[in-house]
Amino acid sequence: MEWMERLLADPALPQAFLTWLIFINSLAVFFFFSHFAARAVLAVWLANLSLIGLAFAGGVPALSHVLLWTPLLLWLIWRNPEFALRSPLGLWLVAVFASNLVGLAAGYAVLFGGHREGPAMLAGF
């Protein structure tokens, strides 16, 4: 898992943020059987994990994050009225949305800023 070593060794990556994203996205397994939104988050997260190696090989680690999380976050905004925000699912979705929005904003900044190699956190967590 060379890509994981690169993620962990990157000085631009706040270790706490990577740990937080892994934790918050992994919580989808607790809502998996009862909520479609959790299945969507888990599917995007696992797809992103599978594309990280290709993204690093192509020299654009932010691309996989931007391509996969943008549609999901837009879908979560569209579906927002259907979620009770004070329920455990609603609180988790707010945390997932906010956390991945930070990573997504940084991903767009790297892609449109002309940087080929951005911070490792943009590889899709």
Residue frames as a rotation matrix with the C-alpha (Angstrom) as fourth column:
MET 1
0.571 0.821 0.000 0.00
0.821 -0.571 0.000 0.00
0.000 0.000 -1.000 0.00
GLU 2
-0.482 -0.856 0.184 2.38
0.870 -0.493 -0.015 2.60
0.104 0.153 0.983 -1.25
TRP 3
-0.190 0.477 0.858 -0.33
0.247 -0.823 0.512 5.26
0.950 0.310 0.039 -1.49
MET 4
0.826 0.496 -0.268 -1.12
0.356 -0.091 0.930 4.97
0.437 -0.864 -0.252 2.22
GLU 5
0.157 -0.861 -0.483 2.55
0.942 -0.016 0.335 5.46
-0.297 -0.508 0.809 3.08
ARG 6
-0.620 -0.352 0.701 2.60
0.628 -0.758 0.175 8.56
0.470 0.549 0.691 0.87
LEU 7
0.344 0.827 0.445 -0.50
0.217 -0.531 0.819 9.88
0.914 -0.185 -0.362 2.60
LEU 8
0.855 0.034 -0.518 0.95
0.514 0.079 0.854 9.39
0.070 -0.996 0.050 6.04
ALA 9
-0.051 -0.983 -0.178 4.36
0.950 -0.102 0.293 10.82
-0.307 -0.155 0.939 5.13
ASP 10
-0.032 0.071 0.997 3.07
0.684 -0.725 0.074 14.02
0.728 0.685 -0.026 3.52
PRO 11
-0.758 -0.318 -0.569 3.97
0.646 -0.487 -0.589 17.04
-0.089 -0.814 0.575 5.69
ALA 12
-0.852 0.483 0.201 1.09
-0.367 -0.826 0.428 19.03
0.373 0.291 0.881 4.18
LEU 13
-0.062 0.862 -0.503 -1.38
0.051 0.506 0.861 16.56
0.997 0.028 -0.076 5.59
PRO 14
-0.295 0.042 0.955 -2.67
-0.922 -0.276 -0.273 17.25
0.252 -0.960 0.120 9.06
GLN 15
-0.899 -0.153 -0.410 -2.59
-0.094 0.983 -0.160 13.80
0.427 -0.105 -0.898 10.61
ALA 16
-0.754 0.657 0.011 -5.63
0.040 0.062 -0.997 14.57
-0.656 -0.751 -0.073 12.74
PHE 17
-0.113 0.741 -0.662 -7.70
-0.859 -0.408 -0.309 15.52
-0.499 0.534 0.683 9.68
LEU 18
-0.443 -0.103 -0.891 -6.85
-0.671 0.697 0.253 12.29
0.595 0.709 -0.378 7.88
THR 19
-0.979 0.077 -0.189 -7.74
0.183 0.745 -0.642 10.32
0.091 -0.663 -0.743 10.99
TRP 20
-0.516 0.834 -0.196 -11.00
-0.304 -0.392 -0.868 12.24
-0.801 -0.388 0.456 11.31
LEU 21
-0.111 0.484 -0.868 -11.99
-0.992 -0.101 0.070 11.61
-0.054 0.869 0.492 7.67
ILE 22
-0.705 -0.166 -0.689 -11.24
-0.278 0.959 0.054 7.91
0.652 0.229 -0.723 7.96
PHE 23
-0.932 0.347 -0.101 -13.28
0.226 0.342 -0.912 7.74
-0.282 -0.873 -0.397 11.18
ILE 24
-0.384 0.845 -0.372 -16.27
-0.473 -0.526 -0.707 9.78
-0.793 -0.096 0.602 10.01
ASN 25
-0.153 0.309 -0.939 -16.54
-0.965 0.157 0.209 8.07
0.212 0.938 0.274 6.62
SER 26
-0.827 -0.221 -0.518 -16.16
-0.154 0.973 -0.169 4.65
0.541 -0.060 -0.839 8.23
LEU 27
-0.788 0.582 0.200 -19.15
-0.233 0.017 -0.972 5.29
-0.570 -0.813 0.122 10.47
ALA 28
-0.291 0.684 -0.669 -21.29
-0.947 -0.105 0.305 4.63
0.138 0.722 0.678 7.40
VAL 29
-0.710 -0.011 -0.704 -21.20
-0.098 0.992 0.083 0.94
0.698 0.128 -0.705 8.27
PHE 30
-0.919 0.366 -0.147 -23.40
0.220 0.168 -0.961 1.63
-0.327 -0.915 -0.235 11.32
PHE 31
-0.190 0.879 -0.437 -26.18
-0.477 -0.472 -0.742 3.10
-0.858 0.068 0.509 9.17
PHE 32
-0.866 -0.354 -0.352 -25.61
-0.455 0.270 0.848 0.86
-0.205 0.895 -0.395 6.14
PHE 33
-0.862 0.502 0.074 -28.61
0.504 0.828 0.245 -1.44
0.062 0.249 -0.967 6.44
SER 34
-0.094 0.914 -0.394 -31.18
0.849 -0.133 -0.511 1.17
-0.520 -0.383 -0.764 7.36
HIS 35
0.511 0.261 -0.819 -30.33
-0.018 -0.949 -0.313 4.26
-0.860 0.175 -0.480 5.28
PHE 36
0.763 -0.171 0.623 -29.58
0.646 0.237 -0.726 4.68
-0.023 0.956 0.292 1.60
ALA 37
0.853 -0.460 0.246 -27.45
-0.397 -0.879 -0.265 7.77
0.338 0.128 -0.932 2.27
ALA 38
0.395 -0.726 0.563 -25.03
-0.620 0.242 0.746 5.66
-0.677 -0.644 -0.355 4.32
ARG 39
0.446 -0.205 0.871 -24.77
0.532 0.844 -0.073 3.13
-0.720 0.496 0.485 1.50
ALA 40
0.885 -0.102 0.454 -24.02
0.351 -0.494 -0.795 5.97
0.305 0.864 -0.401 -0.93
VAL 41
0.687 -0.665 0.292 -21.34
-0.726 -0.634 0.265 7.47
0.009 -0.394 -0.919 1.32
LEU 42
0.295 -0.582 0.757 -19.73
-0.267 0.711 0.651 4.07
-0.917 -0.395 0.054 1.85
ALA 43
0.654 -0.010 0.756 -19.83
0.653 0.512 -0.558 3.30
-0.382 0.859 0.342 -1.89
VAL 44
0.886 -0.337 0.319 -18.16
-0.062 -0.767 -0.638 6.61
0.460 0.546 -0.700 -2.78
TRP 45
0.541 -0.711 0.450 -15.59
-0.786 -0.235 0.572 6.21
-0.301 -0.663 -0.686 -0.03
LEU 46
0.309 -0.409 0.859 -14.67
0.101 0.912 0.398 2.68
-0.946 -0.036 0.323 -1.13
ALA 47
0.789 -0.013 0.614 -14.59
0.614 0.040 -0.788 3.71
-0.014 0.999 0.040 -4.79
ASN 48
0.833 -0.500 0.239 -12.30
-0.459 -0.864 -0.207 6.56
0.310 0.063 -0.949 -3.88
LEU 49
0.389 -0.701 0.597 -10.01
-0.550 0.343 0.761 4.22
-0.739 -0.625 -0.252 -1.97
SER 50
0.435 -0.193 0.880 -9.77
0.547 0.832 -0.088 2.02
-0.715 0.519 0.467 -5.04
LEU 51
0.812 -0.067 0.580 -8.88
0.506 -0.414 -0.757 4.99
0.291 0.908 -0.303 -7.27
ILE 52
0.857 -0.487 -0.169 -6.19
-0.250 -0.680 0.690 6.49
-0.451 -0.548 -0.704 -5.05
GLY 53
0.075 -0.876 0.477 -3.43
0.361 0.470 0.806 4.39
-0.930 0.112 0.351 -6.56
LEU 54
0.132 0.050 0.990 -4.41
0.991 -0.016 -0.131 5.46
0.009 0.999 -0.051 -10.07
ALA 55
0.947 0.265 0.183 -4.68
0.263 -0.964 0.035 9.09
0.186 0.015 -0.982 -9.01
PHE 56
0.565 -0.815 -0.125 -1.17
-0.212 -0.290 0.933 9.05
-0.797 -0.501 -0.337 -7.53
ALA 57
-0.092 -0.606 0.790 0.18
0.684 0.538 0.492 7.26
-0.723 0.586 0.365 -10.62
GLY 58
0.340 0.319 0.885 -1.38
0.900 -0.383 -0.207 9.93
0.272 0.867 -0.417 -12.83
GLY 59
-0.689 -0.725 0.019 0.10
0.673 -0.649 -0.355 12.70
0.270 -0.232 0.935 -10.71
VAL 60
-0.539 0.587 0.604 -3.26
-0.414 -0.809 0.418 14.22
0.734 -0.025 0.679 -9.81
PRO 61
-0.876 0.142 -0.460 -4.25
0.421 0.689 -0.590 12.90
0.233 -0.711 -0.664 -6.38
ALA 62
-0.749 0.617 -0.241 -7.03
-0.253 -0.603 -0.756 15.49
-0.612 -0.506 0.608 -5.99
LEU 63
-0.672 0.479 -0.564 -8.88
-0.679 -0.095 0.728 14.32
0.295 0.873 0.389 -9.09
SER 64
-0.622 0.463 -0.631 -10.43
0.358 0.885 0.297 11.19
0.696 -0.041 -0.717 -7.61
HIS 65
-0.689 0.355 -0.632 -11.70
0.604 -0.200 -0.771 13.12
-0.400 -0.913 -0.077 -4.62
VAL 66
-0.694 0.399 -0.600 -13.24
-0.462 -0.885 -0.054 15.85
-0.552 0.240 0.798 -6.75
LEU 67
-0.685 0.409 -0.603 -14.85
-0.539 0.273 0.797 13.48
0.490 0.871 0.034 -9.25
LEU 68
-0.527 0.467 -0.710 -16.45
0.472 0.856 0.212 11.23
0.707 -0.224 -0.671 -6.67
TRP 69
-0.583 0.275 -0.765 -17.34
0.765 -0.132 -0.630 13.48
-0.274 -0.952 -0.134 -3.74
THR 70
-0.943 0.243 -0.229 -18.76
-0.290 -0.936 0.199 16.44
-0.166 0.254 0.953 -5.68
PRO 71
-0.443 0.842 -0.307 -21.83
-0.310 0.178 0.934 14.54
0.841 0.509 0.182 -6.96
LEU 72
-0.265 0.345 -0.900 -22.36
0.756 0.654 0.028 12.90
0.599 -0.673 -0.435 -3.58
LEU 73
-0.759 -0.041 -0.649 -22.26
0.528 -0.623 -0.577 16.17
-0.381 -0.781 0.495 -1.64
LEU 74
-0.840 0.519 -0.159 -24.62
-0.520 -0.684 0.512 17.79
0.157 0.512 0.844 -4.16
TRP 75
-0.295 0.736 -0.609 -26.98
0.082 0.655 0.751 14.84
0.952 0.172 -0.254 -3.75
LEU 76
-0.455 0.084 -0.886 -26.83
0.875 0.225 -0.428 15.20
0.164 -0.971 -0.176 0.04
ILE 77
-0.936 0.164 -0.310 -27.82
-0.086 -0.964 -0.251 18.87
-0.340 -0.208 0.917 -0.28
TRP 78
-0.602 0.734 -0.315 -30.72
-0.536 -0.079 0.841 17.91
0.592 0.674 0.441 -2.53
ARG 79
-0.083 0.546 -0.833 -31.86
0.348 0.800 0.490 15.21
0.934 -0.249 -0.256 -0.09
ASN 80
-0.888 -0.446 0.115 -31.30
0.061 -0.361 -0.931 17.36
0.456 -0.819 0.347 3.03
PRO 81
-0.355 0.792 0.497 -34.99
-0.880 -0.463 0.109 18.05
0.316 -0.398 0.861 3.82
GLU 82
0.444 0.559 -0.700 -35.58
-0.365 0.827 0.429 14.30
0.819 0.065 0.571 4.11
PHE 83
-0.225 -0.618 -0.753 -33.10
0.525 0.574 -0.628 13.84
0.820 -0.537 0.195 6.96
ALA 84
0.898 0.441 -0.007 -33.96
0.209 -0.412 0.887 14.61
0.388 -0.797 -0.462 10.56
LEU 85
0.217 -0.923 0.319 -30.88
-0.144 -0.354 -0.924 16.59
0.966 0.154 -0.210 11.53
ARG 86
0.058 -0.188 0.980 -31.25
-0.978 -0.206 0.018 15.85
0.198 -0.960 -0.196 15.24
SER 87
0.967 0.229 0.115 -31.20
-0.244 0.959 0.141 12.09
-0.077 -0.165 0.983 14.74
PRO 88
0.278 -0.912 0.303 -27.95
0.017 0.320 0.947 10.10
-0.961 -0.258 0.104 14.87
LEU 89
0.147 -0.180 0.973 -28.09
0.942 0.325 -0.082 9.76
-0.301 0.928 0.217 11.06
GLY 90
0.847 0.256 0.467 -28.61
0.417 -0.863 -0.284 13.49
0.330 0.435 -0.838 10.61
LEU 91
0.797 -0.603 -0.041 -25.74
-0.368 -0.537 0.759 14.42
-0.480 -0.589 -0.650 12.90
TRP 92
0.071 -0.785 0.616 -23.46
0.379 0.592 0.711 11.94
-0.923 0.183 0.340 11.16
LEU 93
0.350 0.116 0.930 -24.45
0.937 -0.030 -0.349 13.27
-0.012 0.993 -0.119 7.72
VAL 94
0.994 -0.036 0.105 -23.70
-0.038 -0.999 0.023 16.83
0.104 -0.027 -0.994 8.79
ALA 95
0.451 -0.883 0.131 -20.26
-0.325 -0.026 0.945 15.74
-0.831 -0.469 -0.298 10.00
VAL 96
0.028 -0.394 0.919 -19.62
0.732 0.633 0.250 13.78
-0.680 0.666 0.306 6.79
PHE 97
0.686 0.323 0.651 -20.75
0.705 -0.513 -0.489 16.68
0.176 0.795 -0.580 4.64
ALA 98
0.951 -0.309 -0.018 -18.72
-0.289 -0.907 0.307 19.33
-0.111 -0.287 -0.952 6.48
SER 99
0.293 -0.896 0.334 -15.57
-0.120 0.312 0.942 17.20
-0.949 -0.316 -0.017 6.69
ASN 100
-0.057 -0.305 0.951 -15.59
0.829 0.516 0.215 16.15
-0.557 0.800 0.224 3.07
LEU 101
0.872 0.359 0.334 -16.52
0.482 -0.754 -0.447 19.65
0.092 0.550 -0.830 1.94
VAL 102
0.667 -0.715 -0.211 -13.25
-0.420 -0.594 0.686 20.92
-0.616 -0.369 -0.696 3.45
GLY 103
-0.192 -0.755 0.627 -11.32
0.196 0.596 0.779 18.24
-0.962 0.272 0.034 1.55
LEU 104
0.273 0.395 0.877 -13.27
0.924 0.147 -0.354 18.96
-0.269 0.907 -0.324 -1.61
ALA 105
0.987 0.058 -0.147 -12.60
0.033 -0.986 -0.162 22.70
-0.154 0.155 -0.976 -1.42
ALA 106
0.220 -0.975 -0.038 -8.90
-0.465 -0.139 0.875 22.00
-0.858 -0.175 -0.483 -1.04
GLY 107
-0.127 -0.217 0.968 -9.09
0.594 0.765 0.249 19.56
-0.794 0.607 0.032 -3.96
TYR 108
0.719 0.436 0.542 -10.58
0.695 -0.424 -0.581 22.19
-0.024 0.794 -0.607 -6.25
ALA 109
0.839 -0.465 -0.284 -7.96
-0.363 -0.865 0.346 24.70
-0.407 -0.187 -0.894 -5.08
VAL 110
-0.107 -0.910 0.400 -5.19
-0.112 0.411 0.905 22.27
-0.988 0.052 -0.146 -6.00
LEU 111
0.001 0.153 0.988 -6.71
0.845 0.528 -0.082 21.37
-0.534 0.835 -0.129 -9.37
PHE 112
0.758 0.386 0.525 -7.49
0.624 -0.662 -0.414 24.92
0.188 0.642 -0.744 -10.46
GLY 113
0.794 -0.539 -0.281 -4.38
-0.245 -0.707 0.663 26.37
-0.556 -0.458 -0.694 -8.86
GLY 114
0.680 -0.514 -0.523 -2.21
-0.591 0.039 -0.806 24.55
0.435 0.857 -0.277 -11.39
HIS 115
-0.193 -0.738 0.647 -0.53
-0.943 0.321 0.085 22.28
-0.270 -0.593 -0.758 -8.86
ARG 116
-0.048 0.127 -0.991 -0.03
-0.578 0.805 0.131 18.75
0.815 0.579 0.035 -10.13
GLU 117
-0.322 -0.126 -0.938 0.78
0.567 0.768 -0.298 17.32
0.758 -0.628 -0.175 -6.71
GLY 118
0.145 0.452 0.880 -1.43
-0.491 -0.740 0.460 18.67
0.859 -0.499 0.115 -3.97
PRO 119
-0.403 -0.221 0.888 -1.63
-0.912 0.179 -0.369 17.76
-0.078 -0.959 -0.274 -0.34
ALA 120
-0.944 -0.076 -0.320 -2.08
-0.137 0.976 0.171 14.07
0.299 0.205 -0.932 0.13
MET 121
-0.657 0.747 0.100 -5.40
0.051 0.177 -0.983 14.50
-0.752 -0.641 -0.154 1.93
LEU 122
-0.072 0.637 -0.767 -6.87
-0.844 -0.448 -0.293 15.29
-0.531 0.627 0.570 -1.44
ALA 123
-0.865 -0.328 -0.379 -6.34
-0.487 0.732 0.478 11.74
0.121 0.598 -0.792 -2.55
GLY 124
-0.386 0.831 -0.400 -9.83
-0.270 0.313 0.911 10.92
0.882 0.459 0.104 -1.55
PHE 125
-0.630 0.228 -0.743 -10.37
0.739 0.470 -0.483 10.50
0.239 -0.853 -0.464 2.13
